[in-house]
């Protein structure tokens, strides 16, 4: 049976049976192991991109940097 044939047959089912089919499909998908490691999203590839050996600035240094930036505008 092709996906198109299945789709057509599903649409002929009563609503409660379609909901039951959805539940069956969801359970079947949950039982599959999640594939990790194959897909590496862009966000995870950016982790550590701005990492430096320098220490993070203190709160006072950040305030000073922000004040300087605001004065430049």
CHARMM-style PDB file with segment names, atoms N, HN, CA, C and O in Angstrom:
ATOM      1  N   UNK     1       0.851  -1.174   0.000  1.00  0.00      PROA
ATOM      2  CA  UNK     1       0.000   0.000   0.000  1.00  0.00      PROA
ATOM      3  C   UNK     1       0.902   1.243   0.000  1.00  0.00      PROA
ATOM      4  O   UNK     1       1.862   1.324   0.766  1.00  0.00      PROA
ATOM      5  N   UNK     2       0.589   2.172  -0.837  1.00  0.00      PROA
ATOM      6  HN  UNK     2      -0.191   2.107  -1.459  1.00  0.00      PROA
ATOM      7  CA  UNK     2       1.371   3.407  -0.903  1.00  0.00      PROA
ATOM      8  C   UNK     2       0.866   4.388   0.149  1.00  0.00      PROA
ATOM      9  O   UNK     2      -0.214   4.223   0.715  1.00  0.00      PROA
ATOM     10  N   UNK     3       1.663   5.392   0.389  1.00  0.00      PROA
ATOM     11  HN  UNK     3       2.541   5.526  -0.071  1.00  0.00      PROA
ATOM     12  CA  UNK     3       1.276   6.420   1.347  1.00  0.00      PROA
ATOM     13  C   UNK     3       0.005   7.126   0.886  1.00  0.00      PROA
ATOM     14  O   UNK     3      -0.857   7.451   1.702  1.00  0.00      PROA
ATOM     15  N   UNK     4      -0.111   7.360  -0.397  1.00  0.00      PROA
ATOM     16  HN  UNK     4       0.590   7.097  -1.061  1.00  0.00      PROA
ATOM     17  CA  UNK     4      -1.307   8.021  -0.935  1.00  0.00      PROA
ATOM     18  C   UNK     4      -2.549   7.169  -0.691  1.00  0.00      PROA
ATOM     19  O   UNK     4      -3.594   7.695  -0.307  1.00  0.00      PROA
ATOM     20  N   UNK     5      -2.447   5.867  -0.908  1.00  0.00      PROA
ATOM     21  HN  UNK     5      -1.598   5.439  -1.219  1.00  0.00      PROA
ATOM     22  CA  UNK     5      -3.580   4.971  -0.673  1.00  0.00      PROA
ATOM     23  C   UNK     5      -3.952   4.957   0.815  1.00  0.00      PROA
ATOM     24  O   UNK     5      -5.130   4.997   1.171  1.00  0.00      PROA
ATOM     25  N   UNK     6      -2.947   4.900   1.661  1.00  0.00      PROA
ATOM     26  HN  UNK     6      -1.990   4.867   1.372  1.00  0.00      PROA
ATOM     27  CA  UNK     6      -3.188   4.926   3.097  1.00  0.00      PROA
ATOM     28  C   UNK     6      -3.873   6.220   3.508  1.00  0.00      PROA
ATOM     29  O   UNK     6      -4.812   6.213   4.305  1.00  0.00      PROA
ATOM     30  N   UNK     7      -3.398   7.321   2.962  1.00  0.00      PROA
ATOM     31  HN  UNK     7      -2.635   7.327   2.315  1.00  0.00      PROA
ATOM     32  CA  UNK     7      -3.985   8.632   3.259  1.00  0.00      PROA
ATOM     33  C   UNK     7      -5.466   8.655   2.878  1.00  0.00      PROA
ATOM     34  O   UNK     7      -6.301   9.125   3.651  1.00  0.00      PROA
ATOM     35  N   UNK     8      -5.780   8.159   1.715  1.00  0.00      PROA
ATOM     36  HN  UNK     8      -5.101   7.777   1.088  1.00  0.00      PROA
ATOM     37  CA  UNK     8      -7.169   8.143   1.255  1.00  0.00      PROA
ATOM     38  C   UNK     8      -8.035   7.270   2.156  1.00  0.00      PROA
ATOM     39  O   UNK     8      -9.172   7.628   2.463  1.00  0.00      PROA
ATOM     40  N   UNK     9      -7.501   6.125   2.579  1.00  0.00      PROA
ATOM     41  HN  UNK     9      -6.578   5.834   2.329  1.00  0.00      PROA
ATOM     42  CA  UNK     9      -8.267   5.236   3.441  1.00  0.00      PROA
ATOM     43  C   UNK     9      -8.468   5.828   4.835  1.00  0.00      PROA
ATOM     44  O   UNK     9      -9.532   5.666   5.434  1.00  0.00      PROA
ATOM     45  N   UNK    10      -7.452   6.509   5.347  1.00  0.00      PROA
ATOM     46  HN  UNK    10      -6.588   6.641   4.860  1.00  0.00      PROA
ATOM     47  CA  UNK    10      -7.563   7.120   6.670  1.00  0.00      PROA
ATOM     48  C   UNK    10      -8.665   8.164   6.687  1.00  0.00      PROA
ATOM     49  O   UNK    10      -9.389   8.297   7.674  1.00  0.00      PROA
ATOM     50  N   UNK    11      -8.792   8.902   5.600  1.00  0.00      PROA
ATOM     51  HN  UNK    11      -8.204   8.795   4.798  1.00  0.00      PROA
ATOM     52  CA  UNK    11      -9.816   9.947   5.554  1.00  0.00      PROA
ATOM     53  C   UNK    11     -11.230   9.385   5.555  1.00  0.00      PROA
ATOM     54  O   UNK    11     -12.179  10.113   5.846  1.00  0.00      PROA
ATOM     55  N   UNK    12     -11.389   8.107   5.236  1.00  0.00      PROA
ATOM     56  HN  UNK    12     -10.619   7.515   5.000  1.00  0.00      PROA
ATOM     57  CA  UNK    12     -12.721   7.494   5.261  1.00  0.00      PROA
ATOM     58  C   UNK    12     -13.094   6.982   6.656  1.00  0.00      PROA
ATOM     59  O   UNK    12     -14.251   6.633   6.891  1.00  0.00      PROA
ATOM     60  N   UNK    13     -12.139   6.934   7.577  1.00  0.00      PROA
ATOM     61  HN  UNK    13     -11.199   7.218   7.386  1.00  0.00      PROA
ATOM     62  CA  UNK    13     -12.400   6.445   8.924  1.00  0.00      PROA
ATOM     63  C   UNK    13     -13.189   7.480   9.731  1.00  0.00      PROA
ATOM     64  O   UNK    13     -13.078   8.680   9.479  1.00  0.00      PROA
ATOM     65  N   UNK    14     -13.975   7.020  10.689  1.00  0.00      PROA
ATOM     66  HN  UNK    14     -14.064   6.046  10.893  1.00  0.00      PROA
ATOM     67  CA  UNK    14     -14.645   7.964  11.596  1.00  0.00      PROA
ATOM     68  C   UNK    14     -13.599   8.681  12.451  1.00  0.00      PROA
ATOM     69  O   UNK    14     -12.476   8.202  12.608  1.00  0.00      PROA
ATOM     70  N   UNK    15     -13.976   9.813  12.990  1.00  0.00      PROA
ATOM     71  HN  UNK    15     -14.888  10.202  12.862  1.00  0.00      PROA
ATOM     72  CA  UNK    15     -13.037  10.661  13.725  1.00  0.00      PROA
ATOM     73  C   UNK    15     -12.398   9.931  14.908  1.00  0.00      PROA
ATOM     74  O   UNK    15     -11.191  10.054  15.117  1.00  0.00      PROA
ATOM     75  N   UNK    16     -13.172   9.182  15.679  1.00  0.00      PROA
ATOM     76  HN  UNK    16     -14.152   9.083  15.509  1.00  0.00      PROA
ATOM     77  CA  UNK    16     -12.610   8.509  16.841  1.00  0.00      PROA
ATOM     78  C   UNK    16     -11.565   7.465  16.440  1.00  0.00      PROA
ATOM     79  O   UNK    16     -10.591   7.259  17.165  1.00  0.00      PROA
ATOM     80  N   UNK    17     -11.753   6.814  15.308  1.00  0.00      PROA
ATOM     81  HN  UNK    17     -12.544   6.981  14.719  1.00  0.00      PROA
ATOM     82  CA  UNK    17     -10.764   5.843  14.829  1.00  0.00      PROA
ATOM     83  C   UNK    17      -9.499   6.538  14.315  1.00  0.00      PROA
ATOM     84  O   UNK    17      -8.397   6.004  14.434  1.00  0.00      PROA
ATOM     85  N   UNK    18      -9.667   7.723  13.748  1.00  0.00      PROA
ATOM     86  HN  UNK    18     -10.563   8.157  13.651  1.00  0.00      PROA
ATOM     87  CA  UNK    18      -8.478   8.481  13.305  1.00  0.00      PROA
ATOM     88  C   UNK    18      -7.661   8.920  14.513  1.00  0.00      PROA
ATOM     89  O   UNK    18      -6.431   8.894  14.468  1.00  0.00      PROA
ATOM     90  N   UNK    19      -8.339   9.330  15.608  1.00  0.00      PROA
ATOM     91  HN  UNK    19      -9.338   9.351  15.645  1.00  0.00      PROA
ATOM     92  CA  UNK    19      -7.616   9.698  16.826  1.00  0.00      PROA
ATOM     93  C   UNK    19      -6.876   8.494  17.390  1.00  0.00      PROA
ATOM     94  O   UNK    19      -5.744   8.614  17.858  1.00  0.00      PROA
ATOM     95  N   UNK    20      -7.515   7.342  17.344  1.00  0.00      PROA
ATOM     96  HN  UNK    20      -8.435   7.244  16.964  1.00  0.00      PROA
ATOM     97  CA  UNK    20      -6.864   6.119  17.817  1.00  0.00      PROA
ATOM     98  C   UNK    20      -5.630   5.806  16.966  1.00  0.00      PROA
ATOM     99  O   UNK    20      -4.596   5.385  17.486  1.00  0.00      PROA
ATOM    100  N   UNK    21      -5.749   6.012  15.677  1.00  0.00      PROA
ATOM    101  HN  UNK    21      -6.589   6.354  15.255  1.00  0.00      PROA
ATOM    102  CA  UNK    21      -4.610   5.808  14.780  1.00  0.00      PROA
ATOM    103  C   UNK    21      -3.471   6.766  15.117  1.00  0.00      PROA
ATOM    104  O   UNK    21      -2.301   6.383  15.087  1.00  0.00      PROA
ATOM    105  N   UNK    22      -3.811   7.992  15.432  1.00  0.00      PROA
ATOM    106  HN  UNK    22      -4.761   8.303  15.457  1.00  0.00      PROA
ATOM    107  CA  UNK    22      -2.795   8.970  15.840  1.00  0.00      PROA
ATOM    108  C   UNK    22      -2.082   8.477  17.090  1.00  0.00      PROA
ATOM    109  O   UNK    22      -0.856   8.543  17.173  1.00  0.00      PROA
ATOM    110  N   UNK    23      -2.846   7.980  18.069  1.00  0.00      PROA
ATOM    111  HN  UNK    23      -3.842   7.926  18.001  1.00  0.00      PROA
ATOM    112  CA  UNK    23      -2.236   7.461  19.299  1.00  0.00      PROA
ATOM    113  C   UNK    23      -1.304   6.298  19.004  1.00  0.00      PROA
ATOM    114  O   UNK    23      -0.212   6.218  19.567  1.00  0.00      PROA
ATOM    115  N   UNK    24      -1.723   5.406  18.136  1.00  0.00      PROA
ATOM    116  HN  UNK    24      -2.610   5.471  17.679  1.00  0.00      PROA
ATOM    117  CA  UNK    24      -0.883   4.259  17.769  1.00  0.00      PROA
ATOM    118  C   UNK    24       0.405   4.736  17.115  1.00  0.00      PROA
ATOM    119  O   UNK    24       1.487   4.240  17.428  1.00  0.00      PROA
ATOM    120  N   UNK    25       0.290   5.689  16.217  1.00  0.00      PROA
ATOM    121  HN  UNK    25      -0.589   6.092  15.962  1.00  0.00      PROA
ATOM    122  CA  UNK    25       1.480   6.211  15.525  1.00  0.00      PROA
ATOM    123  C   UNK    25       2.422   6.911  16.501  1.00  0.00      PROA
ATOM    124  O   UNK    25       3.639   6.752  16.415  1.00  0.00      PROA
ATOM    125  N   UNK    26       1.856   7.689  17.433  1.00  0.00      PROA
ATOM    126  HN  UNK    26       0.867   7.819  17.503  1.00  0.00      PROA
ATOM    127  CA  UNK    26       2.688   8.388  18.414  1.00  0.00      PROA
ATOM    128  C   UNK    26       3.438   7.390  19.289  1.00  0.00      PROA
ATOM    129  O   UNK    26       4.625   7.571  19.561  1.00  0.00      PROA
ATOM    130  N   UNK    27       2.749   6.336  19.732  1.00  0.00      PROA
ATOM    131  HN  UNK    27       1.785   6.189  19.511  1.00  0.00      PROA
ATOM    132  CA  UNK    27       3.404   5.313  20.545  1.00  0.00      PROA
ATOM    133  C   UNK    27       4.518   4.634  19.771  1.00  0.00      PROA
ATOM    134  O   UNK    27       5.576   4.339  20.328  1.00  0.00      PROA
ATOM    135  N   UNK    28       4.287   4.386  18.493  1.00  0.00      PROA
ATOM    136  HN  UNK    28       3.428   4.625  18.041  1.00  0.00      PROA
ATOM    137  CA  UNK    28       5.319   3.720  17.699  1.00  0.00      PROA
ATOM    138  C   UNK    28       6.538   4.616  17.510  1.00  0.00      PROA
ATOM    139  O   UNK    28       7.664   4.126  17.431  1.00  0.00      PROA
ATOM    140  N   UNK    29       6.317   5.918  17.438  1.00  0.00      PROA
ATOM    141  HN  UNK    29       5.402   6.316  17.503  1.00  0.00      PROA
ATOM    142  CA  UNK    29       7.440   6.843  17.282  1.00  0.00      PROA
ATOM    143  C   UNK    29       8.190   7.020  18.587  1.00  0.00      PROA
ATOM    144  O   UNK    29       9.410   7.189  18.572  1.00  0.00      PROA
ATOM    145  N   UNK    30       7.497   6.985  19.716  1.00  0.00      PROA
ATOM    146  HN  UNK    30       6.507   6.847  19.728  1.00  0.00      PROA
ATOM    147  CA  UNK    30       8.150   7.134  21.008  1.00  0.00      PROA
ATOM    148  C   UNK    30       9.055   5.950  21.325  1.00  0.00      PROA
ATOM    149  O   UNK    30      10.048   6.099  22.038  1.00  0.00      PROA
ATOM    150  N   UNK    31       8.722   4.790  20.806  1.00  0.00      PROA
ATOM    151  HN  UNK    31       7.915   4.669  20.227  1.00  0.00      PROA
ATOM    152  CA  UNK    31       9.513   3.607  21.116  1.00  0.00      PROA
ATOM    153  C   UNK    31      10.829   3.575  20.348  1.00  0.00      PROA
ATOM    154  O   UNK    31      11.718   2.788  20.675  1.00  0.00      PROA
ATOM    155  N   UNK    32      10.959   4.408  19.346  1.00  0.00      PROA
ATOM    156  HN  UNK    32      10.237   5.047  19.080  1.00  0.00      PROA
ATOM    157  CA  UNK    32      12.199   4.476  18.576  1.00  0.00      PROA
ATOM    158  C   UNK    32      13.234   5.286  19.348  1.00  0.00      PROA
ATOM    159  O   UNK    32      12.893   6.313  19.935  1.00  0.00      PROA
ATOM    160  N   UNK    33      14.484   4.848  19.359  1.00  0.00      PROA
ATOM    161  HN  UNK    33      14.760   4.014  18.882  1.00  0.00      PROA
ATOM    162  CA  UNK    33      15.519   5.637  20.038  1.00  0.00      PROA
ATOM    163  C   UNK    33      15.757   6.950  19.296  1.00  0.00      PROA
ATOM    164  O   UNK    33      15.713   7.011  18.067  1.00  0.00      PROA
ATOM    165  N   UNK    34      16.008   7.981  20.068  1.00  0.00      PROA
ATOM    166  HN  UNK    34      16.044   7.932  21.066  1.00  0.00      PROA
ATOM    167  CA  UNK    34      16.274   9.296  19.491  1.00  0.00      PROA
ATOM    168  C   UNK    34      17.681   9.278  18.898  1.00  0.00      PROA
ATOM    169  O   UNK    34      18.643   8.878  19.554  1.00  0.00      PROA
ATOM    170  N   UNK    35      17.778   9.712  17.662  1.00  0.00      PROA
ATOM    171  HN  UNK    35      16.997  10.037  17.129  1.00  0.00      PROA
ATOM    172  CA  UNK    35      19.078   9.743  17.002  1.00  0.00      PROA
ATOM    173  C   UNK    35      19.829  10.997  17.433  1.00  0.00      PROA
ATOM    174  O   UNK    35      19.439  12.113  17.090  1.00  0.00      PROA
ATOM    175  N   UNK    36      20.883  10.809  18.172  1.00  0.00      PROA
ATOM    176  HN  UNK    36      21.200   9.902  18.451  1.00  0.00      PROA
ATOM    177  CA  UNK    36      21.701  11.939  18.581  1.00  0.00      PROA
ATOM    178  C   UNK    36      23.074  11.764  17.971  1.00  0.00      PROA
ATOM    179  O   UNK    36      23.544  10.641  17.788  1.00  0.00      PROA
ATOM    180  N   UNK    37      23.694  12.838  17.667  1.00  0.00      PROA
ATOM    181  HN  UNK    37      23.312  13.750  17.816  1.00  0.00      PROA
ATOM    182  CA  UNK    37      25.035  12.781  17.110  1.00  0.00      PROA
ATOM    183  C   UNK    37      25.040  12.861  15.592  1.00  0.00      PROA
ATOM    184  O   UNK    37      25.996  13.371  15.009  1.00  0.00      PROA
ATOM    185  N   UNK    38      23.998  12.369  14.943  1.00  0.00      PROA
ATOM    186  HN  UNK    38      23.221  11.954  15.417  1.00  0.00      PROA
ATOM    187  CA  UNK    38      23.966  12.450  13.482  1.00  0.00      PROA
ATOM    188  C   UNK    38      23.738  13.892  13.031  1.00  0.00      PROA
ATOM    189  O   UNK    38      24.420  14.395  12.138  1.00  0.00      PROA
ATOM    190  N   UNK    39      22.765  14.544  13.667  1.00  0.00      PROA
ATOM    191  HN  UNK    39      22.211  14.135  14.392  1.00  0.00      PROA
ATOM    192  CA  UNK    39      22.440  15.915  13.295  1.00  0.00      PROA
ATOM    193  C   UNK    39      23.006  16.848  14.342  1.00  0.00      PROA
ATOM    194  O   UNK    39      22.693  16.732  15.527  1.00  0.00      PROA
ATOM    195  N   UNK    40      23.817  17.747  13.914  1.00  0.00      PROA
ATOM    196  HN  UNK    40      24.071  17.842  12.951  1.00  0.00      PROA
ATOM    197  CA  UNK    40      24.379  18.734  14.817  1.00  0.00      PROA
ATOM    198  C   UNK    40      23.866  20.091  14.365  1.00  0.00      PROA
ATOM    199  O   UNK    40      24.271  20.608  13.324  1.00  0.00      PROA
ATOM    200  N   UNK    41      22.985  20.651  15.150  1.00  0.00      PROA
ATOM    201  HN  UNK    41      22.657  20.231  15.996  1.00  0.00      PROA
ATOM    202  CA  UNK    41      22.377  21.929  14.797  1.00  0.00      PROA
ATOM    203  C   UNK    41      23.376  23.064  14.831  1.00  0.00      PROA
ATOM    204  O   UNK    41      24.460  22.944  15.402  1.00  0.00      PROA
ATOM    205  N   UNK    42      22.999  24.153  14.219  1.00  0.00      PROA
ATOM    206  HN  UNK    42      22.119  24.250  13.755  1.00  0.00      PROA
ATOM    207  CA  UNK    42      23.892  25.301  14.122  1.00  0.00      PROA
ATOM    208  C   UNK    42      24.205  25.872  15.500  1.00  0.00      PROA
ATOM    209  O   UNK    42      25.325  26.323  15.743  1.00  0.00      PROA
ATOM    210  N   UNK    43      23.229  25.859  16.404  1.00  0.00      PROA
ATOM    211  HN  UNK    43      22.319  25.493  16.207  1.00  0.00      PROA
ATOM    212  CA  UNK    43      23.469  26.412  17.738  1.00  0.00      PROA
ATOM    213  C   UNK    43      24.532  25.608  18.476  1.00  0.00      PROA
ATOM    214  O   UNK    43      25.406  26.184  19.124  1.00  0.00      PROA
ATOM    215  N   UNK    44      24.464  24.283  18.384  1.00  0.00      PROA
ATOM    216  HN  UNK    44      23.754  23.815  17.858  1.00  0.00      PROA
ATOM    217  CA  UNK    44      25.455  23.474  19.097  1.00  0.00      PROA
ATOM    218  C   UNK    44      26.831  23.604  18.469  1.00  0.00      PROA
ATOM    219  O   UNK    44      27.837  23.409  19.151  1.00  0.00      PROA
ATOM    220  N   UNK    45      26.896  23.930  17.185  1.00  0.00      PROA
ATOM    221  HN  UNK    45      26.079  24.088  16.631  1.00  0.00      PROA
ATOM    222  CA  UNK    45      28.201  24.101  16.557  1.00  0.00      PROA
ATOM    223  C   UNK    45      28.835  25.439  16.934  1.00  0.00      PROA
ATOM    224  O   UNK    45      30.034  25.634  16.733  1.00  0.00      PROA
ATOM    225  N   UNK    46      28.039  26.363  17.480  1.00  0.00      PROA
ATOM    226  HN  UNK    46      27.065  26.204  17.644  1.00  0.00      PROA
ATOM    227  CA  UNK    46      28.555  27.672  17.862  1.00  0.00      PROA
ATOM    228  C   UNK    46      29.030  27.727  19.315  1.00  0.00      PROA
ATOM    229  O   UNK    46      29.615  28.722  19.743  1.00  0.00      PROA
ATOM    230  N   UNK    47      28.779  26.665  20.065  1.00  0.00      PROA
ATOM    231  HN  UNK    47      28.304  25.857  19.717  1.00  0.00      PROA
ATOM    232  CA  UNK    47      29.188  26.648  21.466  1.00  0.00      PROA
ATOM    233  C   UNK    47      30.697  26.793  21.549  1.00  0.00      PROA
ATOM    234  O   UNK    47      31.439  26.045  20.911  1.00  0.00      PROA
ATOM    235  N   UNK    48      31.146  27.756  22.335  1.00  0.00      PROA
ATOM    236  HN  UNK    48      30.544  28.364  22.852  1.00  0.00      PROA
ATOM    237  CA  UNK    48      32.568  27.979  22.528  1.00  0.00      PROA
ATOM    238  C   UNK    48      33.227  28.839  21.474  1.00  0.00      PROA
ATOM    239  O   UNK    48      34.441  29.034  21.524  1.00  0.00      PROA
ATOM    240  N   UNK    49      32.470  29.367  20.514  1.00  0.00      PROA
ATOM    241  HN  UNK    49      31.483  29.208  20.473  1.00  0.00      PROA
ATOM    242  CA  UNK    49      33.064  30.142  19.424  1.00  0.00      PROA
ATOM    243  C   UNK    49      33.724  31.424  19.930  1.00  0.00      PROA
ATOM    244  O   UNK    49      34.718  31.875  19.361  1.00  0.00      PROA
ATOM    245  N   UNK    50      33.177  32.014  20.999  1.00  0.00      PROA
ATOM    246  HN  UNK    50      32.370  31.648  21.462  1.00  0.00      PROA
ATOM    247  CA  UNK    50      33.730  33.265  21.518  1.00  0.00      PROA
ATOM    248  C   UNK    50      34.616  33.035  22.737  1.00  0.00      PROA
ATOM    249  O   UNK    50      34.955  33.984  23.445  1.00  0.00      PROA
ATOM    250  N   UNK    51      34.987  31.805  22.982  1.00  0.00      PROA
ATOM    251  HN  UNK    51      34.712  31.034  22.406  1.00  0.00      PROA
ATOM    252  CA  UNK    51      35.791  31.470  24.144  1.00  0.00      PROA
ATOM    253  C   UNK    51      37.190  32.062  24.009  1.00  0.00      PROA
ATOM    254  O   UNK    51      37.827  31.968  22.959  1.00  0.00      PROA
ATOM    255  N   UNK    52      37.650  32.675  25.100  1.00  0.00      PROA
ATOM    256  HN  UNK    52      37.133  32.752  25.952  1.00  0.00      PROA
ATOM    257  CA  UNK    52      38.997  33.246  25.117  1.00  0.00      PROA
ATOM    258  C   UNK    52      39.717  32.781  26.381  1.00  0.00      PROA
ATOM    259  O   UNK    52      39.116  32.190  27.279  1.00  0.00      PROA
ATOM    260  N   UNK    53      40.993  33.057  26.426  1.00  0.00      PROA
ATOM    261  HN  UNK    53      41.482  33.536  25.697  1.00  0.00      PROA
ATOM    262  CA  UNK    53      41.769  32.735  27.614  1.00  0.00      PROA
ATOM    263  C   UNK    53      41.667  33.834  28.672  1.00  0.00      PROA
ATOM    264  O   UNK    53      42.077  33.639  29.816  1.00  0.00      PROA
ATOM    265  N   UNK    54      41.117  34.990  28.286  1.00  0.00      PROA
ATOM    266  HN  UNK    54      40.784  35.149  27.356  1.00  0.00      PROA
ATOM    267  CA  UNK    54      41.006  36.121  29.200  1.00  0.00      PROA
ATOM    268  C   UNK    54      39.877  35.888  30.198  1.00  0.00      PROA
ATOM    269  O   UNK    54      38.919  35.169  29.914  1.00  0.00      PROA
ATOM    270  N   UNK    55      40.001  36.500  31.358  1.00  0.00      PROA
ATOM    271  HN  UNK    55      40.779  37.084  31.589  1.00  0.00      PROA
ATOM    272  CA  UNK    55      38.961  36.417  32.369  1.00  0.00      PROA
ATOM    273  C   UNK    55      37.760  37.255  31.944  1.00  0.00      PROA
ATOM    274  O   UNK    55      37.905  38.233  31.211  1.00  0.00      PROA
ATOM    275  N   UNK    56      36.581  36.868  32.407  1.00  0.00      PROA
ATOM    276  HN  UNK    56      36.464  36.074  33.003  1.00  0.00      PROA
ATOM    277  CA  UNK    56      35.382  37.641  32.123  1.00  0.00      PROA
ATOM    278  C   UNK    56      35.478  38.990  32.822  1.00  0.00      PROA
ATOM    279  O   UNK    56      36.043  39.079  33.912  1.00  0.00      PROA
ATOM    280  N   UNK    57      34.929  40.055  32.203  1.00  0.00      PROA
ATOM    281  HN  UNK    57      34.471  39.982  31.318  1.00  0.00      PROA
ATOM    282  CA  UNK    57      35.004  41.372  32.850  1.00  0.00      PROA
ATOM    283  C   UNK    57      34.149  41.412  34.103  1.00  0.00      PROA
ATOM    284  O   UNK    57      33.154  40.697  34.221  1.00  0.00      PROA
ATOM    285  N   UNK    58      34.553  42.255  35.027  1.00  0.00      PROA
ATOM    286  HN  UNK    58      35.361  42.836  34.931  1.00  0.00      PROA
ATOM    287  CA  UNK    58      33.790  42.433  36.266  1.00  0.00      PROA
ATOM    288  C   UNK    58      32.561  43.283  35.968  1.00  0.00      PROA
ATOM    289  O   UNK    58      32.444  43.859  34.886  1.00  0.00      PROA
ATOM    290  N   UNK    59      31.656  43.355  36.921  1.00  0.00      PROA
ATOM    291  HN  UNK    59      31.752  42.887  37.800  1.00  0.00      PROA
ATOM    292  CA  UNK    59      30.454  44.173  36.746  1.00  0.00      PROA
ATOM    293  C   UNK    59      30.819  45.634  36.501  1.00  0.00      PROA
ATOM    294  O   UNK    59      30.208  46.297  35.663  1.00  0.00      PROA
ATOM    295  N   UNK    60      31.813  46.135  37.230  1.00  0.00      PROA
ATOM    296  HN  UNK    60      32.310  45.597  37.911  1.00  0.00      PROA
ATOM    297  CA  UNK    60      32.235  47.527  37.059  1.00  0.00      PROA
ATOM    298  C   UNK    60      32.813  47.757  35.665  1.00  0.00      PROA
ATOM    299  O   UNK    60      32.555  48.789  35.046  1.00  0.00      PROA
ATOM    300  N   UNK    61      33.595  46.795  35.172  1.00  0.00      PROA
ATOM    301  HN  UNK    61      33.804  45.956  35.675  1.00  0.00      PROA
ATOM    302  CA  UNK    61      34.164  46.924  33.827  1.00  0.00      PROA
ATOM    303  C   UNK    61      33.064  46.917  32.769  1.00  0.00      PROA
ATOM    304  O   UNK    61      33.139  47.656  31.787  1.00  0.00      PROA
ATOM    305  N   UNK    62      32.056  46.093  32.964  1.00  0.00      PROA
ATOM    306  HN  UNK    62      31.995  45.492  33.761  1.00  0.00      PROA
ATOM    307  CA  UNK    62      30.932  46.035  32.020  1.00  0.00      PROA
ATOM    308  C   UNK    62      30.175  47.351  32.027  1.00  0.00      PROA
ATOM    309  O   UNK    62      29.807  47.859  30.967  1.00  0.00      PROA
ATOM    310  N   UNK    63      29.936  47.912  33.213  1.00  0.00      PROA
ATOM    311  HN  UNK    63      30.234  47.500  34.073  1.00  0.00      PROA
ATOM    312  CA  UNK    63      29.249  49.207  33.296  1.00  0.00      PROA
ATOM    313  C   UNK    63      30.044  50.282  32.578  1.00  0.00      PROA
ATOM    314  O   UNK    63      29.475  51.113  31.870  1.00  0.00      PROA
ATOM    315  N   UNK    64      31.355  50.270  32.757  1.00  0.00      PROA
ATOM    316  HN  UNK    64      31.818  49.595  33.333  1.00  0.00      PROA
ATOM    317  CA  UNK    64      32.221  51.251  32.106  1.00  0.00      PROA
ATOM    318  C   UNK    64      32.169  51.092  30.586  1.00  0.00      PROA
ATOM    319  O   UNK    64      32.097  52.079  29.854  1.00  0.00      PROA
ATOM    320  N   UNK    65      32.208  49.853  30.124  1.00  0.00      PROA
ATOM    321  HN  UNK    65      32.267  49.052  30.719  1.00  0.00      PROA
ATOM    322  CA  UNK    65      32.144  49.584  28.677  1.00  0.00      PROA
ATOM    323  C   UNK    65      30.818  50.080  28.113  1.00  0.00      PROA
ATOM    324  O   UNK    65      30.786  50.702  27.052  1.00  0.00      PROA
ATOM    325  N   UNK    66      29.712  49.803  28.829  1.00  0.00      PROA
ATOM    326  HN  UNK    66      29.738  49.297  29.691  1.00  0.00      PROA
ATOM    327  CA  UNK    66      28.391  50.243  28.365  1.00  0.00      PROA
ATOM    328  C   UNK    66      28.284  51.758  28.342  1.00  0.00      PROA
ATOM    329  O   UNK    66      27.739  52.319  27.391  1.00  0.00      PROA
ATOM    330  N   UNK    67      28.792  52.432  29.366  1.00  0.00      PROA
ATOM    331  HN  UNK    67      29.235  51.976  30.138  1.00  0.00      PROA
ATOM    332  CA  UNK    67      28.763  53.885  29.412  1.00  0.00      PROA
ATOM    333  C   UNK    67      29.555  54.470  28.242  1.00  0.00      PROA
ATOM    334  O   UNK    67      29.101  55.409  27.589  1.00  0.00      PROA
ATOM    335  N   UNK    68      30.730  53.917  27.980  1.00  0.00      PROA
ATOM    336  HN  UNK    68      31.099  53.154  28.510  1.00  0.00      PROA
ATOM    337  CA  UNK    68      31.549  54.378  26.852  1.00  0.00      PROA
ATOM    338  C   UNK    68      30.798  54.198  25.553  1.00  0.00      PROA
ATOM    339  O   UNK    68      30.797  55.092  24.707  1.00  0.00      PROA
ATOM    340  N   UNK    69      30.165  53.063  25.384  1.00  0.00      PROA
ATOM    341  HN  UNK    69      30.167  52.336  26.072  1.00  0.00      PROA
ATOM    342  CA  UNK    69      29.420  52.778  24.141  1.00  0.00      PROA
ATOM    343  C   UNK    69      28.264  53.722  23.981  1.00  0.00      PROA
ATOM    344  O   UNK    69      27.997  54.189  22.874  1.00  0.00      PROA
ATOM    345  N   UNK    70      27.551  54.023  25.085  1.00  0.00      PROA
ATOM    346  HN  UNK    70      27.767  53.644  25.984  1.00  0.00      PROA
ATOM    347  CA  UNK    70      26.423  54.942  24.999  1.00  0.00      PROA
ATOM    348  C   UNK    70      26.875  56.357  24.659  1.00  0.00      PROA
ATOM    349  O   UNK    70      26.186  57.071  23.931  1.00  0.00      PROA
ATOM    350  N   UNK    71      28.030  56.766  25.184  1.00  0.00      PROA
ATOM    351  HN  UNK    71      28.589  56.186  25.776  1.00  0.00      PROA
ATOM    352  CA  UNK    71      28.553  58.100  24.886  1.00  0.00      PROA
ATOM    353  C   UNK    71      28.989  58.200  23.422  1.00  0.00      PROA
ATOM    354  O   UNK    71      28.907  59.275  22.828  1.00  0.00      PROA
ATOM    355  N   UNK    72      29.442  57.110  22.846  1.00  0.00      PROA
ATOM    356  HN  UNK    72      29.508  56.237  23.328  1.00  0.00      PROA
ATOM    357  CA  UNK    72      29.866  57.110  21.454  1.00  0.00      PROA
ATOM    358  C   UNK    72      28.688  57.296  20.514  1.00  0.00      PROA
ATOM    359  O   UNK    72      28.841  57.840  19.421  1.00  0.00      PROA
ATOM    360  N   UNK    73      27.515  56.847  20.935  1.00  0.00      PROA
ATOM    361  HN  UNK    73      27.390  56.405  21.824  1.00  0.00      PROA
ATOM    362  CA  UNK    73      26.324  56.987  20.103  1.00  0.00      PROA
ATOM    363  C   UNK    73      25.882  58.405  20.161  1.00  0.00      PROA
ATOM    364  OT1 UNK    73      24.888  58.769  19.533  1.00  0.00      PROA
TER     365      UNK     73
END
